[in-house]
Structure formats: C-alpha cells, structure tokens
Amino acid sequence: MPNIDTLICTYIYHHWIAQAVSQRGFALDHNIEESIVRKIKNTALQTAKSRYNIPVSTLQKICEARNLPLQEFFSLIDC
C-alpha cells in the first residue's frame, strides 16, 4: 500500500495544483509557502530523493481554503 503522505500529495498535486494558474498563486490562495507547494509536487511526481511528510496543519489550511472538511478530503483519496 502506498504511503499516506504520497497519496495525499499526489491527490493535491494532480487535482488542485496542476490546475492552478501557478504554484505561487496556489500557495497564496491556500495560505501556505510556495516551498510547500514544490515539496508536494516533487513528492507527487517522485522527483525528490525523499518524500514530503505533509503535516495535518498544512493539509487543514489547504482544505479550509477550499471549504472542504478534512473528513471529506480523506474520503476523496479513498483511504
């Protein structure tokens, strides 16, 4: 079974970040640093030597910006 952090980053990247106008814009709209967006992207695309262990607080910020409860997010990634 894939690592939960990888599943989360992959979903966020492919469904939200990749659809955004820019990584910087996504970061600003979701109240996170652009470096976090890069870490999510690198984990999703497996371009980094290590994967990003996304904190729940970061996931909560992203979900709040999208008016999405955490419970609903986890049902989206089917875990």
C-alpha positions, -999 to +999 in steps of 0.1 A: +000+000+000+014+035-009+025+058+019-004+081+031+018+112+026+024+102-010-013+096-016-022+130-001+005+149-021-004+130-053-041+139-050-034+176-041-010+180-070-030+163-097-064+176-088-056+211-075-020+223-080-017+212-116-050+230-124-038+263-108-025+292-128+008+290-110+024+273-080+028+307-064-008+315-069-019+282-054+003+289-024-011+324-019-047+312-023-042+284+002-022+303+028+009+282+025+045+288+014+055+282-022+082+259-010+055+236+004+038+235-030+071+225-045+075+197-019+040+184-026+047+185-064+081+167-060+065+140-038+036+135-062+059+133-092+086+114-073+113+138-084+128+143-049+151+119-031+128+120-001+090+124+002+073+152+020+056+142+052+027+167+050+016+180+084-020+178+092-019+216+099-008+222+063-035+199+049-060+217+071-050+251+057-054+238+021-087+222+028-100+253+047-091+274+017-112+251-005-141+249+021-135+212+023-137+194+057-107+171+064-131+141+067-144+148+031-108+151+018-099+117+032-130+102+015-118+118-018-084+100-016-102+068-005-082+058+025 
